C-alpha cells in the first residue's frame, strides 16, 4: 500500500489517532473515562460538561447526565455526590490507556533500559523482551537470556 492509501508512511491508518483522541477537546486522552454507552472522554473534559448540564436544573438536581456524543443516559455510581465528582467515579478506559502506551513505545527512541538505569549514555536497544516489557542492547540481552531462559525476545523494530 502506498503512503497516500493509508495516510502514514509506516502503513498505519489514522485509526490510531481516532482511538486516542477525546471527542470533546480533540486532544490525546488524559485519564480516559468510559460511559455505559462505551464512549470515552477525558476526565478533565467530562467533569465540566457534567457540571454545565446539572447547573441548568435548579430543583430537583438531576441524578444522571447524557453522553456528550450519543446522548445515552449515564448514571454515576453515587449520584448523591456533587456532580463535579461524577466523572471521577466512572471507570478508566484501560483499552485506550494500553493503546496510548503502545503508541508511545512505537514513537519513542528505543534505548537499553538496564543501561539507562546504570546512568550510561543512551545505548541503542536491539531487542525487546515480551515478558519483561523492556528494551535491551546486545550486551544486556546476553545477561538477560542467561537469567531468563524462557523469556521470548524480538528485534525492537518488530516490537
CNS distance restraints for C-alpha pairs under 8 A (distance, minus, plus):
assign (resid   1 and name CA) (resid   5 and name CA) 6.17 0.50 0.50
assign (resid   1 and name CA) (resid   6 and name CA) 7.08 0.50 0.50
assign (resid   1 and name CA) (resid  11 and name CA) 7.19 0.50 0.50
assign (resid   2 and name CA) (resid   6 and name CA) 6.81 0.50 0.50
assign (resid   2 and name CA) (resid   9 and name CA) 7.78 0.50 0.50
assign (resid   2 and name CA) (resid  11 and name CA) 7.80 0.50 0.50
assign (resid   3 and name CA) (resid   7 and name CA) 5.57 0.50 0.50
assign (resid   3 and name CA) (resid   8 and name CA) 5.48 0.50 0.50
assign (resid   3 and name CA) (resid   9 and name CA) 4.96 0.50 0.50
assign (resid   3 and name CA) (resid  10 and name CA) 7.72 0.50 0.50
assign (resid   3 and name CA) (resid  11 and name CA) 6.83 0.50 0.50
assign (resid   4 and name CA) (resid   8 and name CA) 7.28 0.50 0.50
assign (resid   6 and name CA) (resid  11 and name CA) 5.85 0.50 0.50
assign (resid   6 and name CA) (resid  12 and name CA) 6.29 0.50 0.50
assign (resid   6 and name CA) (resid  13 and name CA) 5.13 0.50 0.50
assign (resid   6 and name CA) (resid  14 and name CA) 7.72 0.50 0.50
assign (resid   7 and name CA) (resid  11 and name CA) 7.48 0.50 0.50
assign (resid   7 and name CA) (resid  12 and name CA) 7.28 0.50 0.50
assign (resid   7 and name CA) (resid  13 and name CA) 5.96 0.50 0.50
assign (resid   7 and name CA) (resid  14 and name CA) 6.80 0.50 0.50
assign (resid   8 and name CA) (resid  12 and name CA) 5.76 0.50 0.50
assign (resid   8 and name CA) (resid  13 and name CA) 6.50 0.50 0.50
assign (resid   8 and name CA) (resid  14 and name CA) 7.74 0.50 0.50
assign (resid  12 and name CA) (resid  16 and name CA) 7.69 0.50 0.50
assign (resid  14 and name CA) (resid  18 and name CA) 6.52 0.50 0.50
assign (resid  15 and name CA) (resid  19 and name CA) 6.21 0.50 0.50
assign (resid  16 and name CA) (resid  20 and name CA) 6.50 0.50 0.50
assign (resid  16 and name CA) (resid  99 and name CA) 8.00 0.50 0.50
assign (resid  17 and name CA) (resid  21 and name CA) 6.06 0.50 0.50
assign (resid  19 and name CA) (resid  96 and name CA) 6.92 0.50 0.50
assign (resid  19 and name CA) (resid  99 and name CA) 7.97 0.50 0.50
assign (resid  20 and name CA) (resid  28 and name CA) 5.43 0.50 0.50
assign (resid  20 and name CA) (resid  29 and name CA) 5.85 0.50 0.50
assign (resid  20 and name CA) (resid  96 and name CA) 6.29 0.50 0.50
assign (resid  20 and name CA) (resid  99 and name CA) 7.41 0.50 0.50
assign (resid  20 and name CA) (resid 100 and name CA) 6.53 0.50 0.50
assign (resid  21 and name CA) (resid  25 and name CA) 7.96 0.50 0.50
assign (resid  21 and name CA) (resid  26 and name CA) 5.45 0.50 0.50
assign (resid  21 and name CA) (resid  27 and name CA) 5.19 0.50 0.50
assign (resid  21 and name CA) (resid  28 and name CA) 4.39 0.50 0.50
assign (resid  21 and name CA) (resid  29 and name CA) 5.50 0.50 0.50
assign (resid  22 and name CA) (resid  26 and name CA) 5.01 0.50 0.50
assign (resid  22 and name CA) (resid  27 and name CA) 5.79 0.50 0.50
assign (resid  22 and name CA) (resid  28 and name CA) 6.18 0.50 0.50
assign (resid  22 and name CA) (resid  29 and name CA) 5.44 0.50 0.50
assign (resid  22 and name CA) (resid  32 and name CA) 7.99 0.50 0.50
assign (resid  22 and name CA) (resid  40 and name CA) 7.13 0.50 0.50
assign (resid  22 and name CA) (resid  41 and name CA) 5.20 0.50 0.50
assign (resid  22 and name CA) (resid  42 and name CA) 6.13 0.50 0.50
assign (resid  23 and name CA) (resid  41 and name CA) 6.66 0.50 0.50
assign (resid  23 and name CA) (resid  69 and name CA) 7.66 0.50 0.50
assign (resid  24 and name CA) (resid  41 and name CA) 6.96 0.50 0.50
assign (resid  24 and name CA) (resid  45 and name CA) 6.52 0.50 0.50
assign (resid  24 and name CA) (resid  68 and name CA) 7.94 0.50 0.50
assign (resid  25 and name CA) (resid  45 and name CA) 6.94 0.50 0.50
assign (resid  29 and name CA) (resid  41 and name CA) 7.05 0.50 0.50
assign (resid  29 and name CA) (resid  42 and name CA) 5.37 0.50 0.50
assign (resid  30 and name CA) (resid  42 and name CA) 5.26 0.50 0.50
assign (resid  30 and name CA) (resid  43 and name CA) 7.01 0.50 0.50
assign (resid  30 and name CA) (resid  44 and name CA) 7.51 0.50 0.50
assign (resid  31 and name CA) (resid  42 and name CA) 5.56 0.50 0.50
assign (resid  31 and name CA) (resid  43 and name CA) 5.73 0.50 0.50
assign (resid  31 and name CA) (resid  44 and name CA) 7.88 0.50 0.50
assign (resid  31 and name CA) (resid  92 and name CA) 6.62 0.50 0.50
assign (resid  31 and name CA) (resid  93 and name CA) 7.99 0.50 0.50
assign (resid  32 and name CA) (resid  40 and name CA) 6.03 0.50 0.50
assign (resid  32 and name CA) (resid  41 and name CA) 5.32 0.50 0.50
assign (resid  32 and name CA) (resid  42 and name CA) 4.53 0.50 0.50
assign (resid  32 and name CA) (resid  43 and name CA) 6.02 0.50 0.50
assign (resid  32 and name CA) (resid  92 and name CA) 5.57 0.50 0.50
assign (resid  32 and name CA) (resid  93 and name CA) 5.53 0.50 0.50
assign (resid  32 and name CA) (resid  96 and name CA) 7.19 0.50 0.50
assign (resid  32 and name CA) (resid  97 and name CA) 7.48 0.50 0.50
assign (resid  33 and name CA) (resid  40 and name CA) 5.31 0.50 0.50
assign (resid  33 and name CA) (resid  41 and name CA) 5.47 0.50 0.50
assign (resid  33 and name CA) (resid  42 and name CA) 6.06 0.50 0.50
assign (resid  33 and name CA) (resid  43 and name CA) 5.86 0.50 0.50
assign (resid  33 and name CA) (resid  87 and name CA) 7.25 0.50 0.50
assign (resid  33 and name CA) (resid  88 and name CA) 7.99 0.50 0.50
assign (resid  33 and name CA) (resid  90 and name CA) 5.81 0.50 0.50
assign (resid  33 and name CA) (resid  91 and name CA) 5.59 0.50 0.50
assign (resid  33 and name CA) (resid  92 and name CA) 4.49 0.50 0.50
assign (resid  33 and name CA) (resid  93 and name CA) 5.50 0.50 0.50
assign (resid  34 and name CA) (resid  38 and name CA) 5.71 0.50 0.50
assign (resid  34 and name CA) (resid  39 and name CA) 5.79 0.50 0.50
assign (resid  34 and name CA) (resid  40 and name CA) 4.40 0.50 0.50
assign (resid  34 and name CA) (resid  41 and name CA) 6.79 0.50 0.50
assign (resid  34 and name CA) (resid  90 and name CA) 6.32 0.50 0.50
assign (resid  34 and name CA) (resid  91 and name CA) 5.74 0.50 0.50
assign (resid  34 and name CA) (resid  92 and name CA) 6.12 0.50 0.50
assign (resid  34 and name CA) (resid  93 and name CA) 5.56 0.50 0.50
assign (resid  35 and name CA) (resid  39 and name CA) 5.62 0.50 0.50
assign (resid  35 and name CA) (resid  40 and name CA) 6.22 0.50 0.50
assign (resid  35 and name CA) (resid  67 and name CA) 7.27 0.50 0.50
assign (resid  35 and name CA) (resid  74 and name CA) 6.45 0.50 0.50
assign (resid  35 and name CA) (resid  90 and name CA) 6.89 0.50 0.50
assign (resid  35 and name CA) (resid  91 and name CA) 7.79 0.50 0.50
assign (resid  36 and name CA) (resid  74 and name CA) 6.32 0.50 0.50
assign (resid  37 and name CA) (resid  67 and name CA) 7.72 0.50 0.50
assign (resid  37 and name CA) (resid  72 and name CA) 6.57 0.50 0.50
assign (resid  37 and name CA) (resid  74 and name CA) 7.84 0.50 0.50
assign (resid  39 and name CA) (resid  67 and name CA) 7.64 0.50 0.50
assign (resid  39 and name CA) (resid  69 and name CA) 7.33 0.50 0.50
assign (resid  40 and name CA) (resid  93 and name CA) 7.19 0.50 0.50
assign (resid  41 and name CA) (resid  45 and name CA) 6.66 0.50 0.50
assign (resid  41 and name CA) (resid  46 and name CA) 6.11 0.50 0.50
assign (resid  42 and name CA) (resid  46 and name CA) 6.07 0.50 0.50
assign (resid  43 and name CA) (resid  47 and name CA) 5.97 0.50 0.50
assign (resid  43 and name CA) (resid  87 and name CA) 5.79 0.50 0.50
assign (resid  43 and name CA) (resid  88 and name CA) 6.72 0.50 0.50
assign (resid  44 and name CA) (resid  48 and name CA) 7.13 0.50 0.50
assign (resid  45 and name CA) (resid  49 and name CA) 6.48 0.50 0.50
assign (resid  46 and name CA) (resid  50 and name CA) 6.14 0.50 0.50
assign (resid  46 and name CA) (resid  87 and name CA) 6.06 0.50 0.50
assign (resid  47 and name CA) (resid  51 and name CA) 6.24 0.50 0.50
assign (resid  47 and name CA) (resid  83 and name CA) 7.85 0.50 0.50
assign (resid  47 and name CA) (resid  84 and name CA) 5.73 0.50 0.50
assign (resid  47 and name CA) (resid  85 and name CA) 7.28 0.50 0.50
assign (resid  47 and name CA) (resid  86 and name CA) 7.09 0.50 0.50
assign (resid  47 and name CA) (resid  87 and name CA) 5.23 0.50 0.50
assign (resid  47 and name CA) (resid  88 and name CA) 7.87 0.50 0.50
assign (resid  48 and name CA) (resid  52 and name CA) 6.09 0.50 0.50
assign (resid  48 and name CA) (resid  84 and name CA) 7.25 0.50 0.50
assign (resid  49 and name CA) (resid  53 and name CA) 6.21 0.50 0.50
assign (resid  49 and name CA) (resid  68 and name CA) 7.92 0.50 0.50
assign (resid  50 and name CA) (resid  54 and name CA) 6.12 0.50 0.50
assign (resid  50 and name CA) (resid  65 and name CA) 6.66 0.50 0.50
assign (resid  50 and name CA) (resid  83 and name CA) 6.51 0.50 0.50
assign (resid  50 and name CA) (resid  84 and name CA) 7.03 0.50 0.50
assign (resid  50 and name CA) (resid  86 and name CA) 7.67 0.50 0.50
assign (resid  50 and name CA) (resid  87 and name CA) 7.68 0.50 0.50
assign (resid  51 and name CA) (resid  55 and name CA) 6.01 0.50 0.50
assign (resid  51 and name CA) (resid  83 and name CA) 5.94 0.50 0.50
assign (resid  51 and name CA) (resid  84 and name CA) 5.82 0.50 0.50
assign (resid  52 and name CA) (resid  56 and name CA) 6.60 0.50 0.50
assign (resid  53 and name CA) (resid  57 and name CA) 7.64 0.50 0.50
assign (resid  53 and name CA) (resid  65 and name CA) 7.04 0.50 0.50
assign (resid  54 and name CA) (resid  61 and name CA) 6.49 0.50 0.50
assign (resid  54 and name CA) (resid  62 and name CA) 6.29 0.50 0.50
assign (resid  54 and name CA) (resid  65 and name CA) 7.62 0.50 0.50
assign (resid  54 and name CA) (resid  83 and name CA) 7.07 0.50 0.50
assign (resid  57 and name CA) (resid  61 and name CA) 5.75 0.50 0.50
assign (resid  57 and name CA) (resid  62 and name CA) 7.08 0.50 0.50
assign (resid  63 and name CA) (resid  75 and name CA) 6.66 0.50 0.50
assign (resid  63 and name CA) (resid  76 and name CA) 7.56 0.50 0.50
assign (resid  63 and name CA) (resid  79 and name CA) 5.23 0.50 0.50
assign (resid  63 and name CA) (resid  80 and name CA) 7.53 0.50 0.50
assign (resid  64 and name CA) (resid  73 and name CA) 6.54 0.50 0.50
assign (resid  64 and name CA) (resid  74 and name CA) 5.59 0.50 0.50
assign (resid  64 and name CA) (resid  75 and name CA) 4.49 0.50 0.50
assign (resid  64 and name CA) (resid  76 and name CA) 6.51 0.50 0.50
assign (resid  64 and name CA) (resid  79 and name CA) 7.18 0.50 0.50
assign (resid  65 and name CA) (resid  73 and name CA) 5.63 0.50 0.50
assign (resid  65 and name CA) (resid  74 and name CA) 5.41 0.50 0.50
assign (resid  65 and name CA) (resid  75 and name CA) 6.67 0.50 0.50
assign (resid  66 and name CA) (resid  70 and name CA) 7.78 0.50 0.50
assign (resid  66 and name CA) (resid  71 and name CA) 4.56 0.50 0.50
assign (resid  66 and name CA) (resid  72 and name CA) 5.27 0.50 0.50
assign (resid  66 and name CA) (resid  73 and name CA) 4.41 0.50 0.50
assign (resid  66 and name CA) (resid  74 and name CA) 5.85 0.50 0.50
assign (resid  67 and name CA) (resid  71 and name CA) 4.39 0.50 0.50
assign (resid  67 and name CA) (resid  72 and name CA) 5.25 0.50 0.50
assign (resid  67 and name CA) (resid  73 and name CA) 6.21 0.50 0.50
assign (resid  67 and name CA) (resid  74 and name CA) 6.58 0.50 0.50
assign (resid  75 and name CA) (resid  79 and name CA) 7.10 0.50 0.50
assign (resid  76 and name CA) (resid  86 and name CA) 5.69 0.50 0.50
assign (resid  76 and name CA) (resid  87 and name CA) 7.84 0.50 0.50
assign (resid  76 and name CA) (resid  89 and name CA) 6.70 0.50 0.50
assign (resid  76 and name CA) (resid  90 and name CA) 6.98 0.50 0.50
assign (resid  77 and name CA) (resid  86 and name CA) 7.62 0.50 0.50
assign (resid  77 and name CA) (resid  89 and name CA) 6.26 0.50 0.50
assign (resid  77 and name CA) (resid  90 and name CA) 7.41 0.50 0.50
assign (resid  78 and name CA) (resid  86 and name CA) 7.43 0.50 0.50
assign (resid  78 and name CA) (resid  89 and name CA) 7.69 0.50 0.50
assign (resid  79 and name CA) (resid  83 and name CA) 7.46 0.50 0.50
assign (resid  79 and name CA) (resid  86 and name CA) 7.31 0.50 0.50
assign (resid  81 and name CA) (resid  85 and name CA) 6.51 0.50 0.50
assign (resid  81 and name CA) (resid  86 and name CA) 7.14 0.50 0.50
assign (resid  82 and name CA) (resid  86 and name CA) 7.03 0.50 0.50
assign (resid  83 and name CA) (resid  87 and name CA) 7.96 0.50 0.50
assign (resid  85 and name CA) (resid  89 and name CA) 6.80 0.50 0.50
assign (resid  86 and name CA) (resid  90 and name CA) 6.97 0.50 0.50
assign (resid  93 and name CA) (resid  97 and name CA) 6.46 0.50 0.50
assign (resid  94 and name CA) (resid  98 and name CA) 6.12 0.50 0.50
assign (resid  95 and name CA) (resid  99 and name CA) 6.26 0.50 0.50
assign (resid  96 and name CA) (resid 100 and name CA) 6.16 0.50 0.50
assign (resid  97 and name CA) (resid 101 and name CA) 6.23 0.50 0.50
assign (resid  98 and name CA) (resid 102 and name CA) 6.20 0.50 0.50
assign (resid  99 and name CA) (resid 103 and name CA) 6.11 0.50 0.50
assign (resid 100 and name CA) (resid 104 and name CA) 5.99 0.50 0.50
assign (resid 101 and name CA) (resid 105 and name CA) 6.24 0.50 0.50
assign (resid 102 and name CA) (resid 106 and name CA) 6.22 0.50 0.50
assign (resid 103 and name CA) (resid 107 and name CA) 6.25 0.50 0.50
assign (resid 104 and name CA) (resid 108 and name CA) 6.07 0.50 0.50
assign (resid 110 and name CA) (resid 124 and name CA) 6.22 0.50 0.50
assign (resid 110 and name CA) (resid 125 and name CA) 5.48 0.50 0.50
assign (resid 110 and name CA) (resid 126 and name CA) 8.00 0.50 0.50
assign (resid 110 and name CA) (resid 135 and name CA) 6.72 0.50 0.50
assign (resid 110 and name CA) (resid 156 and name CA) 7.30 0.50 0.50
assign (resid 111 and name CA) (resid 116 and name CA) 7.59 0.50 0.50
assign (resid 111 and name CA) (resid 122 and name CA) 5.97 0.50 0.50
assign (resid 111 and name CA) (resid 123 and name CA) 5.41 0.50 0.50
assign (resid 111 and name CA) (resid 124 and name CA) 4.53 0.50 0.50
assign (resid 111 and name CA) (resid 125 and name CA) 4.56 0.50 0.50
assign (resid 111 and name CA) (resid 135 and name CA) 6.42 0.50 0.50
assign (resid 111 and name CA) (resid 136 and name CA) 7.20 0.50 0.50
assign (resid 111 and name CA) (resid 137 and name CA) 7.51 0.50 0.50
assign (resid 112 and name CA) (resid 116 and name CA) 6.24 0.50 0.50
assign (resid 112 and name CA) (resid 122 and name CA) 7.23 0.50 0.50
assign (resid 112 and name CA) (resid 123 and name CA) 5.58 0.50 0.50
assign (resid 112 and name CA) (resid 124 and name CA) 5.95 0.50 0.50
assign (resid 112 and name CA) (resid 125 and name CA) 4.63 0.50 0.50
assign (resid 112 and name CA) (resid 126 and name CA) 7.97 0.50 0.50
assign (resid 112 and name CA) (resid 134 and name CA) 7.80 0.50 0.50
assign (resid 112 and name CA) (resid 135 and name CA) 5.14 0.50 0.50
assign (resid 112 and name CA) (resid 136 and name CA) 4.41 0.50 0.50
assign (resid 112 and name CA) (resid 137 and name CA) 5.23 0.50 0.50
assign (resid 112 and name CA) (resid 140 and name CA) 7.93 0.50 0.50
assign (resid 113 and name CA) (resid 117 and name CA) 6.27 0.50 0.50
assign (resid 113 and name CA) (resid 134 and name CA) 6.45 0.50 0.50
assign (resid 113 and name CA) (resid 135 and name CA) 5.83 0.50 0.50
assign (resid 113 and name CA) (resid 136 and name CA) 6.28 0.50 0.50
assign (resid 114 and name CA) (resid 118 and name CA) 6.47 0.50 0.50
assign (resid 114 and name CA) (resid 136 and name CA) 7.06 0.50 0.50
assign (resid 114 and name CA) (resid 140 and name CA) 7.21 0.50 0.50
assign (resid 115 and name CA) (resid 119 and name CA) 6.50 0.50 0.50
assign (resid 115 and name CA) (resid 120 and name CA) 5.40 0.50 0.50
assign (resid 115 and name CA) (resid 121 and name CA) 7.61 0.50 0.50
assign (resid 115 and name CA) (resid 122 and name CA) 7.52 0.50 0.50
assign (resid 115 and name CA) (resid 123 and name CA) 6.74 0.50 0.50
assign (resid 115 and name CA) (resid 140 and name CA) 7.84 0.50 0.50
assign (resid 116 and name CA) (resid 120 and name CA) 5.58 0.50 0.50
assign (resid 116 and name CA) (resid 121 and name CA) 6.96 0.50 0.50
assign (resid 116 and name CA) (resid 122 and name CA) 6.51 0.50 0.50
assign (resid 116 and name CA) (resid 123 and name CA) 7.60 0.50 0.50
assign (resid 123 and name CA) (resid 137 and name CA) 6.83 0.50 0.50
assign (resid 124 and name CA) (resid 137 and name CA) 6.20 0.50 0.50
assign (resid 125 and name CA) (resid 135 and name CA) 5.64 0.50 0.50
assign (resid 125 and name CA) (resid 136 and name CA) 4.91 0.50 0.50
assign (resid 125 and name CA) (resid 137 and name CA) 4.22 0.50 0.50
assign (resid 125 and name CA) (resid 138 and name CA) 7.34 0.50 0.50
assign (resid 125 and name CA) (resid 156 and name CA) 7.07 0.50 0.50
assign (resid 126 and name CA) (resid 135 and name CA) 7.18 0.50 0.50
assign (resid 126 and name CA) (resid 136 and name CA) 6.09 0.50 0.50
assign (resid 126 and name CA) (resid 137 and name CA) 5.13 0.50 0.50
assign (resid 126 and name CA) (resid 138 and name CA) 6.31 0.50 0.50
assign (resid 126 and name CA) (resid 155 and name CA) 5.80 0.50 0.50
assign (resid 126 and name CA) (resid 156 and name CA) 5.62 0.50 0.50
assign (resid 127 and name CA) (resid 135 and name CA) 5.67 0.50 0.50
assign (resid 127 and name CA) (resid 136 and name CA) 5.21 0.50 0.50
assign (resid 127 and name CA) (resid 137 and name CA) 6.44 0.50 0.50
assign (resid 127 and name CA) (resid 138 and name CA) 7.56 0.50 0.50
assign (resid 127 and name CA) (resid 141 and name CA) 7.26 0.50 0.50
assign (resid 127 and name CA) (resid 153 and name CA) 6.39 0.50 0.50
assign (resid 127 and name CA) (resid 154 and name CA) 5.49 0.50 0.50
assign (resid 127 and name CA) (resid 155 and name CA) 4.44 0.50 0.50
assign (resid 127 and name CA) (resid 156 and name CA) 4.91 0.50 0.50
assign (resid 128 and name CA) (resid 133 and name CA) 6.81 0.50 0.50
assign (resid 128 and name CA) (resid 134 and name CA) 5.73 0.50 0.50
assign (resid 128 and name CA) (resid 135 and name CA) 4.48 0.50 0.50
assign (resid 128 and name CA) (resid 136 and name CA) 6.21 0.50 0.50
assign (resid 128 and name CA) (resid 153 and name CA) 5.45 0.50 0.50
assign (resid 128 and name CA) (resid 154 and name CA) 5.35 0.50 0.50
assign (resid 128 and name CA) (resid 155 and name CA) 6.00 0.50 0.50
assign (resid 128 and name CA) (resid 156 and name CA) 5.19 0.50 0.50
assign (resid 128 and name CA) (resid 159 and name CA) 6.51 0.50 0.50
assign (resid 129 and name CA) (resid 133 and name CA) 5.34 0.50 0.50
assign (resid 129 and name CA) (resid 134 and name CA) 5.58 0.50 0.50
assign (resid 129 and name CA) (resid 135 and name CA) 6.47 0.50 0.50
assign (resid 129 and name CA) (resid 136 and name CA) 7.62 0.50 0.50
assign (resid 129 and name CA) (resid 151 and name CA) 6.81 0.50 0.50
assign (resid 129 and name CA) (resid 152 and name CA) 6.04 0.50 0.50
assign (resid 129 and name CA) (resid 153 and name CA) 4.37 0.50 0.50
assign (resid 129 and name CA) (resid 154 and name CA) 6.66 0.50 0.50
assign (resid 130 and name CA) (resid 134 and name CA) 7.49 0.50 0.50
assign (resid 130 and name CA) (resid 151 and name CA) 7.14 0.50 0.50
assign (resid 130 and name CA) (resid 152 and name CA) 5.83 0.50 0.50
assign (resid 130 and name CA) (resid 153 and name CA) 5.84 0.50 0.50
assign (resid 130 and name CA) (resid 154 and name CA) 7.65 0.50 0.50
assign (resid 131 and name CA) (resid 151 and name CA) 5.89 0.50 0.50
assign (resid 131 and name CA) (resid 152 and name CA) 6.72 0.50 0.50
assign (resid 132 and name CA) (resid 151 and name CA) 7.99 0.50 0.50
assign (resid 135 and name CA) (resid 156 and name CA) 7.14 0.50 0.50
assign (resid 136 and name CA) (resid 140 and name CA) 5.75 0.50 0.50
assign (resid 136 and name CA) (resid 141 and name CA) 5.62 0.50 0.50
assign (resid 137 and name CA) (resid 141 and name CA) 6.04 0.50 0.50
assign (resid 138 and name CA) (resid 142 and name CA) 6.80 0.50 0.50
assign (resid 139 and name CA) (resid 143 and name CA) 7.19 0.50 0.50
assign (resid 140 and name CA) (resid 144 and name CA) 6.09 0.50 0.50
assign (resid 141 and name CA) (resid 145 and name CA) 5.88 0.50 0.50
assign (resid 142 and name CA) (resid 146 and name CA) 6.29 0.50 0.50
assign (resid 143 and name CA) (resid 147 and name CA) 6.41 0.50 0.50
assign (resid 144 and name CA) (resid 148 and name CA) 5.92 0.50 0.50
assign (resid 145 and name CA) (resid 149 and name CA) 5.49 0.50 0.50
assign (resid 145 and name CA) (resid 151 and name CA) 7.45 0.50 0.50
assign (resid 154 and name CA) (resid 158 and name CA) 6.74 0.50 0.50
assign (resid 154 and name CA) (resid 159 and name CA) 6.62 0.50 0.50
assign (resid 155 and name CA) (resid 159 and name CA) 6.56 0.50 0.50
